[in-house]
Amino acid sequence: MSRRGFATRQVHERARRDGDARIATSRATPIYLTAGFEFGEYDDAAAHFGRGEGYAYTRIGNPTVDAVEHTLAALEGGSQALLLASGQAATTVALLGLLEAGQHVVSSTHVYEGTRGLLRDNLSRLGITTTFVSEIDDLEAWEAAILPTTRVLFAESISNASNRLVDIPALADLAHRHGIALVIDNTFATPYLVRPLELGADVVVHSASKFLAGHGSVLGGAIVDSGRLDETSLGRLYPHLTAPGRGGVPSVFERVGGDARIAYAREAVAPRFGPTPSPLNAFLIGQGVETLSLRVERQSANALAVAQWLAGRPEVASVDYVGLPAHRDHHLALRDLPDGFGSVFSFTLHGDADTARAFVEALEVFTHMTHLGDVRSLVLHPASTSHAALTDAERAAVGVHDGTLRVSIGIEDAADLIDDLSHALTVASDVPVAVLA
Ligand SMILES: *Cc1c(COP(=O)(O)O)cnc(C)c1O
């Protein structure tokens, strides 16, 4: 099945059960909205607890959730996926499955603010430290940050706010020279635009709340694993995967081989920390995924049209869209994003925070909210919202200024989006700019 094209896989790739004529075969994924499952035979209970057979309790496994995991693994070109309650849960579970106290992460500076907070404020309290690399195209800067305790390199395929890309194959090579894992947050690109596992990354994480769902109705997250492990360094660097389990049972690696990383996350991290997705939310994410390619193709085309138009406007100081030739990572985009450059980007108005406010207030088609990847176009002023907790210098380092706005371009008619922006630019450019004292 996985040899078929992306759009075919997104609607047909689902877990199949051997046909039993007595079981109704619903074409849509059934929603198993249940906390638990009855054991058929008395011994099924012990078989579940002993060998993990069958379904027992939704925190451990649920057929609706499994169906979506199967599709996401197929679309990312991975071996297995794990669906979680949110993108934050996915990043947290992926990292806690790899790291323990005393260990270290090297992360791109250009990451989602929730990820930055998790690394800087939460994991640090568990004894896991992070070095942030701001010159993300400088491989030597990444390598210089790697310590003997480093177990993860972390980056986003397309990042906020300045649309920076990383050279995934080069970072994967670097990680593998050190025997460690490259984890890529692929939320902004989606597997339709780039499949990091095929470029050498080991683990992908997603906020499924964004493009995968696409309708903005639910939160969700996913981890997808390549199923590839460096067996020579595994026991030394990730001993929890090769050590025998409690009571001397075989290690995760002995049981599942290359799937040890995701099996550990599924068996020992997610069910203990507990960010289980609702089966209803899983169903809604699965419904969204069936139209992923159509939406992202249209959103990318609209975003390119809008970015090109904004770049030609005198009220606009800069447009950080990787699809434009002037963007510093455009060469990587041409190499790694052949099907489109994504829908989320930022641009900066001449003027100040008042100009930005007047602009947002004048928009009618764009919705003012903190979300992205929706079928509707959205706008946000990062300096006063998502990036408000950063210092001026930190904001400048990720390309957020007082006049910067982030947009997530939807599937509307591009002409209506441009009309809306044009009107808002006219209104905003009439606002007097505060004179610095
Ligand atoms: C939204 C987002 C997250 C967090 O996902 P939630 O579903 O909101 O928890 C992580 N990474 C990126 C890039 C995001 O955009």
The ligand as a MOL file (V3000), in Angstrom:
LIG
                    3D

  0  0  0     0  0            999 V3000
M  V30 BEGIN CTAB
M  V30 COUNTS 15 15 0 0 0
M  V30 BEGIN ATOM
M  V30 1 C 1.0170 24.3390 18.0960 0
M  V30 2 C 2.3840 23.7810 18.0070 0
M  V30 3 C 2.8650 22.9040 18.9880 0
M  V30 4 C 2.0570 22.5250 20.1950 0
M  V30 5 O 0.9110 21.8160 19.8000 0
M  V30 6 P -0.4570 21.8160 20.6460 0
M  V30 7 O -1.3020 20.8790 19.8580 0
M  V30 8 O -0.9740 23.2190 20.6820 0
M  V30 9 O -0.1300 21.3100 22.0080 0
M  V30 10 C 4.1360 22.3820 18.8330 0
M  V30 11 N 4.9080 22.7280 17.7890 0
M  V30 12 C 4.4910 23.5860 16.8410 0
M  V30 13 C 5.4070 23.9240 15.7110 0
M  V30 14 C 3.2200 24.1450 16.9120 0
M  V30 15 O 2.8170 25.0000 15.9740 0
M  V30 END ATOM
M  V30 BEGIN BOND
M  V30 1 1 1 2
M  V30 2 1 2 3
M  V30 3 2 2 14
M  V30 4 1 3 4
M  V30 5 2 3 10
M  V30 6 1 4 5
M  V30 7 1 5 6
M  V30 8 2 6 7
M  V30 9 1 6 8
M  V30 10 1 6 9
M  V30 11 1 10 11
M  V30 12 2 11 12
M  V30 13 1 12 13
M  V30 14 1 12 14
M  V30 15 1 14 15
M  V30 END BOND
M  V30 END CTAB
M  END
